[in-house]
Amino acid sequence: MRRKVFQEALPKALALGDRIILGGDFSRQQLGGKIALTLRPLRKSVRALGKDARVFPSSDAIAEHLAAEAKPGDILLS
């Protein structure tokens, strides 16, 4: 899921969710910029499909957001 090969297929799959939260571009350092998935264009593609998508810089930032926003009965997938 970290590779650019998924860049075009992921938006439709992610758009099945109600809200999409993406973590920072950590794989870019490991894989190199040419083959790594880029999150901001992915976010834009998901939003073009009418879904809320957000990018957070770290796991801590995601956890803080979810702690503030999640409601009883919500299902969170990672």
ZIQUI-V720488 format. One record per residue. RES is the residue in three letters. OMEGA is omega in whole degrees, 0 to 359 (NA if undefined). BURIAL is # if it has 16 or more other C-alpha atoms within 10 Angstrom, else .. Layout:
((RES,OMEGA,BURIAL) (RES,OMEGA,BURIAL))
This chain:
((MET,182,.) (ARG,186,#) (ARG,182,#) (LYS,180,#) (VAL,180,.) (PHE,186,.) (GLN,183,#) (GLU,182,.) (ALA,185,.) (LEU,183,#) (PRO,180,#) (LYS,179,.) (ALA,180,.) (LEU,182,#) (ALA,175,#) (LEU,178,.) (GLY,178,.) (ASP,177,.) (ARG,184,.) (ILE,179,#) (ILE,182,#) (LEU,178,#) (GLY,184,.) (GLY,182,#) (ASP,182,#) (PHE,184,.) (SER,180,#) (ARG,179,#) (GLN,183,.) (GLN,186,.) (LEU,186,.) (GLY,187,.) (GLY,186,.) (LYS,182,.) (ILE,182,.) (ALA,173,#) (LEU,177,#) (THR,191,#) (LEU,182,#) (ARG,175,.) (PRO,177,.) (LEU,177,#) (ARG,180,#) (LYS,180,#) (SER,178,#) (VAL,178,#) (ARG,177,#) (ALA,176,.) (LEU,175,.) (GLY,181,.) (LYS,176,#) (ASP,177,#) (ALA,181,#) (ARG,177,#) (VAL,177,#) (PHE,186,#) (PRO,185,.) (SER,176,.) (SER,178,.) (ASP,179,.) (ALA,177,.) (ILE,180,#) (ALA,178,.) (GLU,179,.) (HIS,181,.) (LEU,179,.) (ALA,181,.) (ALA,189,.) (GLU,186,.) (ALA,180,.) (LYS,176,.) (PRO,181,.) (GLY,177,.) (ASP,176,.) (ILE,181,.) (LEU,179,.) (LEU,176,.) (SER,NA,.))
